[in-house]
Amino acid sequence: MKYGIVIFPSKRIQDFANSYRKRYDSHYALIPPHITLKYPFEADEEKLKAMAKELHRIAAKTPPIPIKVTKFSSFYPTSNVIYLKVEPNDVLERLHEQLHSGLFSGQPEFVFVPHITIGRDLPSGEYADVYSQLKLQDVHFEETVDRFHLLYQLDNGSWTVYETFIVGGKETV
Amino acid sequence: MKYGIVIFPSKRIQDFANSYRKRYDSHYALIPPHITLKYPFEADEEKLKAMAKELHRIAAKTPPIPIKVTKFSSFYPTSNVIYLKVEPNDVLERLHEQLHSGLFSGQPEFVFVPHITIGRDLPSGEYADVYSQLKLQDVHFEETVDRFHLLYQLDNGSWTVYETFIVGGKETV
């Protein structure tokens, strides 16, 4: 089965992102607005249990995660993806690193650029139009999130949450 | 904010349900296939923390949850909803009861009929056609799930998972 690890920002950021995703993001219906910590990877049932355990361990040692959204940006010319830029910080960097070593080994495909995608698969003309408008807009969100999620993918491409991991050793068991 | 509590059955049941939901369920893109334990309710940030704590407590005392899907059924004439029937059992009943008492007080709106919706908002003619075909089909899934989820609703009607609760005191913190 295919798994991924993401952060869902607060409802207000998700609602803001969705107001654009609705029009510009072909994945709008497949997953709520998110920051990808680890791109889709294959794992079986057995590895899954070990991973969940390790993710609890990592979460317990991770402090609350600062999320600061500062502007619209784009991966052009690599791709036509338009996104909300999330400022890098030590907590995000460290978390990303831990999710790509040990049990989660494997080099990340790309340098880690934390972001919330709001547009993809746009034809070049539309991409240029939309992005030229968006990049002029002021955006500012600042918050702290205290959890991340392990998800699995269904046959239709959509994602279901498998488990939540609360950071800072705040698990309320 | 609006919250709800659901069980996501295994991927194979979700994929099976989605093969119908895609055509027949207007909520297909809003949430993965699920069994509703508690219908949408309002809660604020403060109540949320207390609820999460209580849900961990309830989960720790809940054994693994048997899920047995036995046929297509319908809420007609109450509504045109078509669903996969989940056989009631003591664990589901007890969980449902606990999610409607104490901190979660409030009578359930309906008698608890555990189910996975696969069709809704169909015009009567189409409903009758589709249901007359589906009810003849053999369906049989049997499994045990070890978790349920607390979700919140975004402005576009879709649902994001807030937290996972693992039953049977198996939390791996």
Interface residues (C-beta under 8 A of the other chain):
Chain A: M1 F8 K11 Q14 D15 N18 K22 Y28 A29 P32 A52 K53 H56 A60 R147 H149 Y152 L154 D155 N156 S158 W159 T160 V161 Y162 E163 T164 I166 E171 T172 V173
Chain B: M1 F8 K11 Q14 D15 N18 K22 Y28 A29 P32 A52 K53 H56 A60 R147 H149 Y152 L154 D155 N156 S158 W159 T160 V161 Y162 E163 T164 I166 E171 T172 V173
